Amino acid sequence: MKKFFLLPAFLLLTLTSFSQNVFSLFGKANTFFDLLAADKSVEAHAYFSEEGKTKVTAENLKQFWANMEGRMGKVKAIDATGSKNQGEFYAVTVSGEFQYDKQDFILLFDKTEKLVGMHLPPKAISYRAPGYADSTLYKEKSTYIEWPGHQLAAIVTTPKDGNSFPIVVLVHGSGPNDMDETIGPNKPFKDIAAGLAVNGIASVRYVKRTVIYPQEFGKAYTVKEEVLDDALQAIALAKKVEGVDTKQIYVLGHSLGGMLAPRIATMAPDLKGIILAAAPARTLSDIIIEQNKYMVAQSKDTTAAMQKNLADAIAEIEKTKITKLGKMKPDSILLGLPASYWVDLNSSNQVDIAKKLKQRIFVIQGGYDFQVPETDFNLWNDALSGNSNVTLKLYPEYNHLFSQQEAKGNMMQYQKPGNVEQRVIEDLSNWIKEL
């Protein structure tokens, strides 16, 4: 799911190639962060292009910086340290040293030397495969999900021995995601694919369309374009995998993917079942509000200024709770996403859809998940526990990525290597194999 609304994903514009003045951009990058640190978010906001300003406000920047310092302490030093061409943009790396930790930032500039995007790159810690990933027991094949004018890289993972095996299509959370759903050194989809294959179950995972074709998401769109269409293509691919039992096809949706899995099941009625992994039972707007409240509580900043920032942020999020466009244009931006997206998402109730499904449903949730909390699991449980086709499982000490933790924590948790726990793999495998 999108991690924290105050850092929205910027949809990049298509521009002609250009040459940048590196020293000028370094100066702009440094000044931008100097202004944030000096609590001059309005002045910092002026560094964005007109398009960029529609995606993020000065108040968003102020809240973002307050949360950075809440988690990492006051900034000690910050300086532009590297640069490179990134398509038709120029990326400047800015290295920050705070009281408690270090953090790099990537600023994207356009040909007019205006900011069009900003993100926090993961720290360079290598992925480590889980102990259960015995590569002698499975094989992987690179392929593509294709339709006219589009091609998404995919990997099919199958058991080395046997045939007539089940297969699971893995559907990502929100935002741009690679096929492994990589975050920091963690690759939960890669873990799940290996774990299932060791237990005789195949899988399909693929790169999300928003990674390969970001230019298609600069206008009005919905989850149909972001998630649903490609999930259906992946299901079609799964049916063609040699050795697969076409009566045993499942979808595992994580986070937003889990929220949409019931919709996918209605569009692919021949699915045997769906797995809702850390799936919101409430609206995305409600989830984002709770995330913001949690992050502010984590910062331990009880000042009136912080409480006002939170109240202002919540007021902005509340604007996304629309079910009709009215006089609003479909491509009007609300919290970094078009109005059409919010209307579509808010007009579909995933819990009500799931109640009516005949396919098998497995709901799994981590108790230490601070993105989609136990509240949502309880809502799923209240609505579905009486249905004979539904199984629910809560893992009290697992997080959003289903790795074991000592506490609920925050986003820094994802910068430490971890794997989907073997217990989850075993539970998924046993559930899929049940007659």
HELIX and SHEET records of a PDB file:
HELIX    1   1 VAL A   22  ALA A   37  1                                  16    
HELIX    2   2 SER A   41  HIS A   45  1                                   5    
HELIX    3   3 GLU A   50  LYS A   55  1                                   6    
HELIX    4   4 ALA A   58  MET A   72  1                                  15    
HELIX    5   5 SER A  135  LEU A  137  5                                   3    
HELIX    6   6 PRO A  188  VAL A  198  1                                  11    
HELIX    7   7 ARG A  209  ILE A  212  1                                   4    
HELIX    8   8 PRO A  214  PHE A  217  5                                   4    
HELIX    9   9 VAL A  223  VAL A  223  1                                   1    
HELIX   10  10 LYS A  224  LEU A  228  3                                   5    
HELIX   11  11 ASP A  229  LYS A  239  1                                  11    
HELIX   12  12 LEU A  256  MET A  267  1                                  12    
HELIX   13  13 LEU A  284  SER A  299  1                                  16    
HELIX   14  14 ALA A  304  GLU A  318  1                                  15    
HELIX   15  15 ALA A  339  ASN A  346  1                                   8    
HELIX   16  16 GLN A  350  LYS A  356  1                                   7    
HELIX   17  17 GLU A  374  LEU A  384  1                                  11    
HELIX   18  18 MET A  411  GLN A  415  5                                   5    
HELIX   19  19 GLN A  422  LYS A  433  1                                  12    
SHEET    1   A 4 VAL A  75  GLN A  86  0                                        
SHEET    2   A 4 PHE A  89  PHE A  98 -1                                        
SHEET    3   A 4 LYS A 102  PHE A 109 -1                                        
SHEET    4   A 4 LEU A 115  HIS A 119 -1                                        
SHEET    1   B 8 TYR A 138  TRP A 147  0                                        
SHEET    2   B 8 HIS A 150  PRO A 159 -1                                        
SHEET    3   B 8 ALA A 202  TYR A 206 -1                                        
SHEET    4   B 8 PHE A 165  VAL A 171  1                                        
SHEET    5   B 8 VAL A 244  HIS A 254  1                                        
SHEET    6   B 8 GLY A 273  ALA A 277  1                                        
SHEET    7   B 8 ARG A 360  GLY A 366  1                                        
SHEET    8   B 8 VAL A 390  TYR A 395  1                                        
SHEET    1   C 2 ILE A 333  LEU A 334  0                                        
SHEET    2   C 2 LEU A 337  PRO A 338 -1                                        
END                                                                             
